[in-house]
Amino acid sequence: MPAITADTLTLPRVVAAGPADTERPVRSITTGPRGYEGEGFPVVRAFAGVSTAALDPFVHMDQMGEVDYPPGEPRGTDWHPHRGFETVTYMIDGRFAHQDTHGGGGLITDGATQWMTAGSGIMHIETPPAELVESGGVFHGVQLWVNLPRKDKFASPRYQAIEGNDVTLLSSDDGGALIRIIAGDIDGHRGPGVTHTPITLAHTTIAPGARLNIPWNREFNALVYVLSGRGSVGPVAHPIHQGQLAVLGPGDRITVAAESSQDAHRPALEVLILGGRPIREPVFHYGPFVMNTKTEVIQALEDFSAGKFGSIPPNALMPHRARRSANSS
């Protein structure tokens, strides 16, 4: 996984737990089913089977890949609309090109994040660049949907490009884990992502046999998703592995540990840790729209049909189709 790496011995270390700190217990562990998104790229539906209340303020998360595409096979999404929330695309490995109807866009690659506030309405596309479609290659990332409260659902669309080198890097107290803070705050260290809804999002790499214990905002919920590897989570070490999501209960700190032996092609436990302040408002989610009521979703559909989400620009980015050789059938 070529997301940003660093020598943990040279980084600031998370403060160890104090005697009054409490550990967040595990409330549930679920296994995400596999499916396909967009033009057919494979995903794990990380939040499937988890209640809206437990996820709040998050709505949806897919682990995209990991897949090693042969030439001509990389796929993404075509132009499509959103309203009422923020999309966060974190590329661990590979490249994704983005463009939207409010001028945002660029290449998301190894360790970079695109943070798009759909707000009042936007159209965008995320697709592998032409050269990757032609050559094939590894594709692995995460797309997360962060809900917006009613007061911000019609905020002006916004695009943030967070390069891999922009993330804040920390080490666990024993140096055995690397923490990449994309947004929010851990132990007084803040990531670069600017959010309407207060959240924390971090990607951690935990060496075999190592243990990560970090402070967590008591006002936030807490979710732990395993991108790859095997380990345990919580104060009584519930086993957890790739494709599983742990929902944690209240407390001051989160504990995740890596098994001492990992697969040869997966030398460490890779975990996404996320949480935020619950919005506690009604959620009506239909396709690419996340609103408070059915009436608002119907209005979003009508506004999209009326062209109010912007127009696809001239010479717009489009899904690339691989060239076929003269001998292909």
C-alpha positions as a Markdown table, in Angstrom:
| # | Residue | x | y | z |
|---|---|---|---|---|
| 1 | Met | 0.0 | 0.0 | 0.0 |
| 2 | Pro | 1.9 | 3.1 | -1.2 |
| 3 | Ala | -0.1 | 5.6 | 0.8 |
| 4 | Ile | 2.2 | 8.1 | 2.5 |
| 5 | Thr | 4.7 | 6.3 | 4.8 |
| 6 | Ala | 7.3 | 7.6 | 7.3 |
| 7 | Asp | 9.8 | 6.4 | 9.9 |
| 8 | Thr | 7.6 | 6.3 | 13.0 |
| 9 | Leu | 10.7 | 6.8 | 15.3 |
| 10 | Thr | 11.0 | 10.4 | 14.0 |
| 11 | Leu | 7.3 | 11.4 | 14.4 |
| 12 | Pro | 5.4 | 12.9 | 17.3 |
| 13 | Arg | 3.9 | 10.2 | 19.5 |
| 14 | Val | 0.4 | 9.9 | 20.8 |
| 15 | Val | 0.2 | 10.3 | 24.6 |
| 16 | Ala | -0.4 | 7.1 | 26.5 |
| 17 | Ala | -3.6 | 6.5 | 28.3 |
| 18 | Gly | -4.1 | 8.0 | 31.8 |
| 19 | Pro | -5.5 | 6.3 | 34.8 |
| 20 | Ala | -8.9 | 8.0 | 34.4 |
| 21 | Asp | -9.3 | 7.2 | 30.7 |
| 22 | Thr | -11.9 | 4.6 | 29.6 |
| 23 | Glu | -11.7 | 2.3 | 26.6 |
| 24 | Arg | -14.4 | 2.3 | 24.0 |
| 25 | Pro | -16.1 | -1.1 | 24.0 |
| 26 | Val | -17.1 | -3.0 | 20.8 |
| 27 | Arg | -20.9 | -2.9 | 20.2 |
| 28 | Ser | -20.9 | -4.8 | 16.9 |
| 29 | Ile | -18.7 | -6.2 | 14.2 |
| 30 | Thr | -20.1 | -6.6 | 10.7 |
| 31 | Thr | -18.7 | -8.0 | 7.4 |
| 32 | Gly | -19.3 | -5.8 | 4.3 |
| 33 | Pro | -20.7 | -7.6 | 1.3 |
| 34 | Arg | -19.0 | -7.3 | -2.1 |
| 35 | Gly | -20.6 | -5.6 | -5.0 |
| 36 | Tyr | -19.9 | -3.3 | -8.0 |
| 37 | Glu | -20.2 | 0.4 | -8.4 |
| 38 | Gly | -20.1 | 2.9 | -11.3 |
| 39 | Glu | -19.1 | 1.2 | -14.6 |
| 40 | Gly | -18.3 | -2.0 | -12.8 |
| 41 | Phe | -15.4 | -1.6 | -10.3 |
| 42 | Pro | -15.5 | -3.9 | -7.3 |
| 43 | Val | -16.3 | -2.6 | -3.9 |
| 44 | Val | -16.9 | -3.8 | -0.3 |
| 45 | Arg | -20.0 | -2.1 | 1.2 |
| 46 | Ala | -18.4 | -1.3 | 4.5 |
| 47 | Phe | -21.6 | 0.1 | 6.2 |
| 48 | Ala | -24.0 | -2.6 | 5.1 |
| 49 | Gly | -26.2 | -3.9 | 8.0 |
| 50 | Val | -25.3 | -1.1 | 10.4 |
| 51 | Ser | -28.0 | 1.2 | 11.7 |
| 52 | Thr | -28.2 | 4.8 | 10.6 |
| 53 | Ala | -28.0 | 6.0 | 14.2 |
| 54 | Ala | -24.7 | 4.1 | 14.8 |
| 55 | Leu | -23.2 | 5.6 | 11.6 |
| 56 | Asp | -24.4 | 9.2 | 12.1 |
| 57 | Pro | -22.9 | 11.6 | 10.7 |
| 58 | Phe | -21.7 | 9.1 | 8.0 |
| 59 | Val | -24.1 | 7.7 | 5.4 |
| 60 | His | -22.2 | 5.3 | 3.1 |
| 61 | Met | -18.6 | 3.9 | 2.6 |
| 62 | Asp | -17.1 | 1.7 | 0.0 |
| 63 | Gln | -13.7 | 0.1 | -0.1 |
| 64 | Met | -12.9 | 0.3 | -3.8 |
| 65 | Gly | -10.7 | -2.6 | -4.8 |
| 66 | Glu | -8.1 | -3.7 | -4.1 |
| 67 | Val | -7.8 | -5.0 | -7.6 |
| 68 | Asp | -4.9 | -5.4 | -10.1 |
| 69 | Tyr | -6.5 | -4.6 | -13.5 |
| 70 | Pro | -5.2 | -6.0 | -16.7 |
| 71 | Pro | -4.8 | -3.5 | -19.6 |
| 72 | Gly | -8.1 | -2.1 | -20.8 |
| 73 | Glu | -10.0 | -3.0 | -17.6 |
| 74 | Pro | -9.8 | -0.1 | -15.1 |
| 75 | Arg | -13.2 | 1.5 | -14.5 |
| 76 | Gly | -14.7 | 4.4 | -12.7 |
| 77 | Thr | -18.0 | 6.4 | -12.8 |
| 78 | Asp | -19.5 | 8.5 | -15.5 |
| 79 | Trp | -21.0 | 12.0 | -14.8 |
| 80 | His | -23.6 | 11.9 | -12.0 |
| 81 | Pro | -25.3 | 14.3 | -9.5 |
| 82 | His | -25.1 | 14.7 | -5.7 |
| 83 | Arg | -26.9 | 17.0 | -3.2 |
| 84 | Gly | -27.0 | 17.3 | 0.6 |
| 85 | Phe | -23.7 | 15.7 | 1.7 |
| 86 | Glu | -19.9 | 15.5 | 1.1 |
| 87 | Thr | -18.0 | 12.8 | -0.8 |
| 88 | Val | -14.5 | 11.9 | 0.3 |
| 89 | Thr | -12.4 | 9.9 | -2.0 |
| 90 | Tyr | -9.1 | 8.6 | -0.5 |
| 91 | Met | -6.8 | 6.8 | -3.0 |
| 92 | Ile | -4.4 | 4.4 | -1.3 |
| 93 | Asp | -3.0 | 2.9 | -4.5 |
| 94 | Gly | -3.6 | 3.9 | -8.2 |
| 95 | Arg | -5.0 | 7.0 | -9.8 |
| 96 | Phe | -8.4 | 8.5 | -10.2 |
| 97 | Ala | -9.2 | 11.6 | -12.3 |
| 98 | His | -12.0 | 13.9 | -11.0 |
| 99 | Gln | -13.9 | 16.8 | -12.6 |
| 100 | Asp | -17.1 | 18.6 | -11.5 |
| 101 | Thr | -19.5 | 21.3 | -12.6 |
| 102 | His | -18.2 | 23.9 | -10.2 |
| 103 | Gly | -14.6 | 23.9 | -11.5 |
| 104 | Gly | -13.1 | 21.3 | -9.1 |
| 105 | Gly | -10.9 | 18.6 | -10.4 |
| 106 | Gly | -7.5 | 16.9 | -10.7 |
| 107 | Leu | -5.7 | 13.7 | -10.3 |
| 108 | Ile | -6.1 | 11.7 | -7.0 |
| 109 | Thr | -3.2 | 9.4 | -6.6 |
| 110 | Asp | -1.3 | 7.4 | -3.9 |
| 111 | Gly | -2.3 | 8.7 | -0.5 |
| 112 | Ala | -4.2 | 11.8 | -1.8 |
| 113 | Thr | -7.8 | 12.7 | -1.0 |
| 114 | Gln | -10.5 | 14.7 | -2.8 |
| 115 | Trp | -13.1 | 16.2 | -0.5 |
| 116 | Met | -16.1 | 17.4 | -2.4 |
| 117 | Thr | -19.0 | 19.3 | -0.7 |
| 118 | Ala | -22.0 | 18.6 | -3.0 |
| 119 | Gly | -24.2 | 21.0 | -0.9 |
| 120 | Ser | -26.9 | 22.5 | -3.0 |
| 121 | Gly | -26.1 | 20.4 | -6.0 |
| 122 | Ile | -23.2 | 19.3 | -8.2 |
| 123 | Met | -22.3 | 16.9 | -11.0 |
| 124 | His | -19.0 | 15.1 | -11.2 |
| 125 | Ile | -17.1 | 12.3 | -12.7 |
| 126 | Glu | -14.4 | 10.0 | -11.2 |
| 127 | Thr | -12.6 | 7.8 | -13.7 |
| 128 | Pro | -9.2 | 6.2 | -14.2 |
| 129 | Pro | -7.0 | 8.4 | -16.5 |
| 130 | Ala | -6.5 | 7.1 | -20.1 |
| 131 | Glu | -2.9 | 5.9 | -19.5 |
| 132 | Leu | -4.0 | 3.7 | -16.6 |
| 133 | Val | -6.8 | 2.2 | -18.6 |
| 134 | Glu | -4.4 | 1.4 | -21.4 |
| 135 | Ser | -1.7 | -0.1 | -19.1 |
| 136 | Gly | -3.8 | -1.6 | -16.3 |
| 137 | Gly | -2.6 | -1.6 | -12.7 |
| 138 | Val | -3.5 | -1.6 | -9.1 |
| 139 | Phe | -6.6 | 0.3 | -7.9 |
| 140 | His | -7.4 | 0.7 | -4.2 |
| 141 | Gly | -9.2 | 3.4 | -2.3 |
| 142 | Val | -12.1 | 4.4 | -0.1 |
| 143 | Gln | -15.2 | 6.6 | -0.8 |
| 144 | Leu | -17.0 | 8.0 | 2.2 |
| 145 | Trp | -20.2 | 10.0 | 2.3 |
| 146 | Val | -20.4 | 12.5 | 5.2 |
| 147 | Asn | -23.9 | 13.9 | 5.9 |
| 148 | Leu | -24.6 | 17.6 | 6.2 |
| 149 | Pro | -27.0 | 19.0 | 8.7 |
| 150 | Arg | -30.1 | 20.7 | 7.5 |
| 151 | Lys | -28.6 | 24.1 | 7.8 |
| 152 | Asp | -25.7 | 23.2 | 5.4 |
| 153 | Lys | -27.5 | 21.0 | 2.9 |
| 154 | Phe | -27.7 | 23.9 | 0.4 |
| 155 | Ala | -24.2 | 25.2 | 1.1 |
| 156 | Ser | -22.2 | 26.3 | -2.0 |
| 157 | Pro | -20.4 | 23.4 | -3.5 |
| 158 | Arg | -16.7 | 23.2 | -2.6 |
| 159 | Tyr | -13.7 | 21.1 | -3.7 |
| 160 | Gln | -10.6 | 20.3 | -1.6 |
| 161 | Ala | -7.5 | 18.6 | -3.0 |
| 162 | Ile | -5.5 | 17.0 | -0.2 |
| 163 | Glu | -2.2 | 15.6 | -1.4 |
| 164 | Gly | -0.7 | 12.7 | 0.4 |
| 165 | Asn | 2.1 | 14.9 | 1.7 |
| 166 | Asp | -0.4 | 17.2 | 3.3 |
| 167 | Val | -1.7 | 14.7 | 5.9 |
| 168 | Thr | -0.6 | 15.0 | 9.5 |
| 169 | Leu | 1.6 | 12.1 | 10.6 |
| 170 | Leu | 1.8 | 10.7 | 14.1 |
| 171 | Ser | 3.2 | 7.6 | 15.8 |
| 172 | Ser | 1.7 | 5.4 | 18.4 |
| 173 | Asp | 3.2 | 5.7 | 21.9 |
| 174 | Asp | 5.4 | 2.6 | 21.3 |
| 175 | Gly | 6.4 | 3.5 | 17.7 |
| 176 | Gly | 4.7 | 0.4 | 16.2 |
| 177 | Ala | 1.9 | 2.2 | 14.3 |
| 178 | Leu | 1.8 | 5.1 | 11.8 |
| 179 | Ile | -1.3 | 7.4 | 11.9 |
| 180 | Arg | -2.2 | 9.5 | 9.0 |
| 181 | Ile | -4.8 | 12.2 | 10.0 |
| 182 | Ile | -6.8 | 13.3 | 6.9 |
| 183 | Ala | -9.3 | 15.4 | 8.8 |
| 184 | Gly | -10.1 | 16.2 | 12.4 |
| 185 | Asp | -8.0 | 16.0 | 15.5 |
| 186 | Ile | -6.1 | 13.2 | 17.4 |
| 187 | Asp | -4.3 | 14.1 | 20.6 |
| 188 | Gly | -4.1 | 17.8 | 19.6 |
| 189 | His | -2.8 | 17.1 | 16.1 |
| 190 | Arg | -5.1 | 18.3 | 13.3 |
| 191 | Gly | -5.4 | 17.0 | 9.7 |
| 192 | Pro | -5.8 | 19.2 | 6.7 |
| 193 | Gly | -9.4 | 18.4 | 5.7 |
| 194 | Val | -12.0 | 21.2 | 6.2 |
| 195 | Thr | -15.4 | 19.8 | 7.1 |
| 196 | His | -18.9 | 21.3 | 7.7 |
| 197 | Thr | -19.7 | 18.4 | 10.1 |
| 198 | Pro | -17.1 | 17.9 | 12.9 |
| 199 | Ile | -15.4 | 14.5 | 12.2 |
| 200 | Thr | -12.0 | 12.8 | 12.5 |
| 201 | Leu | -10.7 | 10.5 | 9.7 |
| 202 | Ala | -7.4 | 8.6 | 9.9 |
| 203 | His | -5.6 | 5.8 | 8.1 |
| 204 | Thr | -3.4 | 3.7 | 10.4 |
| 205 | Thr | -0.7 | 1.1 | 9.6 |
| 206 | Ile | 0.0 | -1.2 | 12.6 |
| 207 | Ala | 3.0 | -3.4 | 12.5 |
| 208 | Pro | 2.6 | -7.2 | 13.3 |
| 209 | Gly | 2.3 | -7.6 | 17.1 |
| 210 | Ala | 2.0 | -3.9 | 17.7 |
| 211 | Arg | -0.9 | -2.1 | 19.5 |
| 212 | Leu | -2.4 | 1.3 | 18.7 |
| 213 | Asn | -4.2 | 3.2 | 21.5 |
| 214 | Ile | -5.4 | 6.7 | 20.7 |
| 215 | Pro | -7.6 | 9.3 | 22.4 |
| 216 | Trp | -11.0 | 10.0 | 20.8 |
| 217 | Asn | -13.4 | 12.8 | 21.2 |
| 218 | Arg | -16.1 | 11.7 | 23.7 |
| 219 | Glu | -18.8 | 13.6 | 21.6 |
| 220 | Phe | -18.0 | 11.6 | 18.5 |
| 221 | Asn | -19.1 | 8.1 | 17.5 |
| 222 | Ala | -16.3 | 5.7 | 16.6 |
| 223 | Leu | -15.9 | 3.3 | 13.7 |
| 224 | Val | -13.0 | 1.0 | 12.9 |
| 225 | Tyr | -12.8 | -0.5 | 9.4 |
| 226 | Val | -10.1 | -3.0 | 8.4 |
| 227 | Leu | -8.7 | -2.3 | 4.9 |
| 228 | Ser | -6.3 | -5.3 | 5.1 |
| 229 | Gly | -4.8 | -7.7 | 7.5 |
| 230 | Arg | -5.9 | -9.3 | 10.8 |
| 231 | Gly | -6.0 | -8.1 | 14.3 |
| 232 | Ser | -8.3 | -7.2 | 17.2 |
| 233 | Val | -10.2 | -4.2 | 18.5 |
| 234 | Gly | -11.5 | -2.9 | 21.8 |
| 235 | Pro | -10.5 | -3.6 | 25.4 |
| 236 | Val | -11.3 | -7.3 | 25.3 |
| 237 | Ala | -9.6 | -7.8 | 21.9 |
| 238 | His | -12.4 | -8.8 | 19.6 |
| 239 | Pro | -10.9 | -10.5 | 16.4 |
| 240 | Ile | -11.4 | -8.4 | 13.2 |
| 241 | His | -10.1 | -8.8 | 9.7 |
| 242 | Gln | -10.2 | -7.3 | 6.2 |
| 243 | Gly | -13.7 | -6.1 | 5.1 |
| 244 | Gln | -15.1 | -5.9 | 8.7 |
| 245 | Leu | -16.4 | -2.8 | 10.5 |
| 246 | Ala | -16.4 | -2.4 | 14.3 |
| 247 | Val | -18.9 | 0.0 | 15.9 |
| 248 | Leu | -17.6 | 1.2 | 19.3 |
| 249 | Gly | -19.4 | 2.4 | 22.3 |
| 250 | Pro | -18.7 | 5.5 | 24.5 |
| 251 | Gly | -15.3 | 6.2 | 26.1 |
| 252 | Asp | -12.1 | 8.1 | 25.8 |
| 253 | Arg | -9.8 | 5.9 | 23.8 |
| 254 | Ile | -9.7 | 3.4 | 20.9 |
| 255 | Thr | -7.5 | 0.3 | 20.9 |
| 256 | Val | -6.6 | -1.7 | 17.8 |
| 257 | Ala | -3.9 | -4.4 | 17.7 |
| 258 | Ala | -2.3 | -6.4 | 14.9 |
| 259 | Glu | -1.8 | -10.1 | 15.0 |
| 260 | Ser | 1.9 | -11.1 | 15.2 |
| 261 | Ser | 1.6 | -13.0 | 11.9 |
| 262 | Gln | 0.2 | -11.4 | 8.7 |
| 263 | Asp | -0.1 | -12.6 | 5.1 |
| 264 | Ala | 3.2 | -12.3 | 3.2 |
| 265 | His | 1.7 | -9.8 | 0.7 |
| 266 | Arg | 0.1 | -7.8 | 3.6 |
| 267 | Pro | 2.9 | -7.1 | 6.0 |
| 268 | Ala | 0.8 | -5.0 | 8.4 |
| 269 | Leu | -2.7 | -4.3 | 9.6 |
| 270 | Glu | -4.3 | -1.4 | 7.7 |
| 271 | Val | -7.2 | 0.3 | 9.4 |
| 272 | Leu | -9.4 | 3.3 | 8.8 |
| 273 | Ile | -10.6 | 5.0 | 12.0 |
| 274 | Leu | -13.4 | 7.5 | 11.7 |
| 275 | Gly | -16.0 | 9.2 | 13.8 |
| 276 | Gly | -17.9 | 12.4 | 14.1 |
| 277 | Arg | -20.5 | 14.4 | 16.1 |
| 278 | Pro | -23.9 | 12.9 | 15.4 |
| 279 | Ile | -26.3 | 15.2 | 13.6 |
| 280 | Arg | -29.4 | 13.5 | 14.9 |
| 281 | Glu | -31.7 | 14.7 | 12.2 |
| 282 | Pro | -34.0 | 12.6 | 9.9 |
| 283 | Val | -32.2 | 11.1 | 6.9 |
| 284 | Phe | -33.9 | 10.3 | 3.6 |
| 285 | His | -31.3 | 8.8 | 1.3 |
| 286 | Tyr | -32.2 | 8.0 | -2.3 |
| 287 | Gly | -29.4 | 7.2 | -4.8 |
| 288 | Pro | -27.0 | 10.2 | -5.0 |
| 289 | Phe | -29.1 | 12.5 | -2.8 |
| 290 | Val | -29.1 | 12.6 | 1.0 |
| 291 | Met | -31.8 | 14.9 | 2.4 |
| 292 | Asn | -34.0 | 15.1 | 5.5 |
| 293 | Thr | -37.3 | 14.3 | 3.8 |
| 294 | Lys | -38.8 | 12.5 | 0.8 |
| 295 | Thr | -40.2 | 15.8 | -0.5 |
| 296 | Glu | -36.6 | 17.2 | -0.5 |
| 297 | Val | -35.4 | 14.3 | -2.5 |
| 298 | Ile | -38.2 | 14.7 | -5.0 |
| 299 | Gln | -37.2 | 18.3 | -5.3 |
| 300 | Ala | -33.6 | 17.3 | -5.9 |
| 301 | Leu | -34.6 | 15.0 | -8.7 |
| 302 | Glu | -36.7 | 17.8 | -10.3 |
| 303 | Asp | -33.8 | 20.3 | -9.9 |
| 304 | Phe | -31.4 | 17.9 | -11.5 |
| 305 | Ser | -33.7 | 17.3 | -14.4 |
| 306 | Ala | -34.1 | 21.1 | -14.8 |
| 307 | Gly | -30.3 | 21.4 | -15.2 |
| 308 | Lys | -29.8 | 23.3 | -11.9 |
| 309 | Phe | -26.8 | 21.2 | -10.9 |
| 310 | Gly | -24.6 | 22.7 | -13.6 |
| 311 | Ser | -23.8 | 21.6 | -17.1 |
| 312 | Ile | -21.1 | 19.2 | -18.2 |
| 313 | Pro | -18.3 | 21.5 | -19.5 |
| 314 | Pro | -17.1 | 21.4 | -23.1 |
| 315 | Asn | -14.2 | 19.0 | -23.6 |
| 316 | Ala | -15.2 | 17.4 | -20.3 |
| 317 | Leu | -13.4 | 14.4 | -18.8 |
| 318 | Met | -15.1 | 11.2 | -20.0 |
| 319 | Pro | -14.5 | 7.5 | -19.3 |
| 320 | His | -11.7 | 6.3 | -21.5 |
| 321 | Arg | -12.2 | 3.2 | -23.6 |
| 322 | Ala | -9.1 | 1.1 | -24.3 |
| 323 | Arg | -8.0 | 0.9 | -27.9 |
| 324 | Arg | -8.6 | -2.5 | -29.4 |
| 325 | Ser | -5.9 | -4.1 | -31.6 |
| 326 | Ala | -6.6 | -5.0 | -35.2 |
| 327 | Asn | -6.5 | -8.7 | -34.2 |
| 328 | Ser | -9.0 | -8.4 | -31.4 |
| 329 | Ser | -12.5 | -9.8 | -31.9 |
